[in-house]
Amino acid sequence: MSPRAADTGHGRDDPRGFVSRLMRAAVLGVTLLFVLAALAVSSALVIYTAWLHHLREGAFALLFAVLSAQIALNWLLWRDDDED
């Protein structure tokens, strides 16, 4: 830590850093909830359309499931990228 940072009080005990980390955690949590909801709904749609043997709706449900899985993977990559 530089002497100037030590004089101004910026460092690990900075309250703005705590608020920033708290907001980041809240954003990650909310996006995780949306991602999990999309995965649950898309999986349910695939199972439902397979159960009823609806091919047209099944194609949409499968596309929705693939996109939801891609969103989940992107969320994980985004979270890992921010931790570096």
Secondary structure, DSSP 8 states (H G I E B T S, - for coil): --HHHHHHT-STT-HHHHHHHHHHHHHHHHHHHHHHHHHHHHHHHHHHHHHHT-HHHHHHHHHHHHHHHHHHHHHHHHHHHHH-
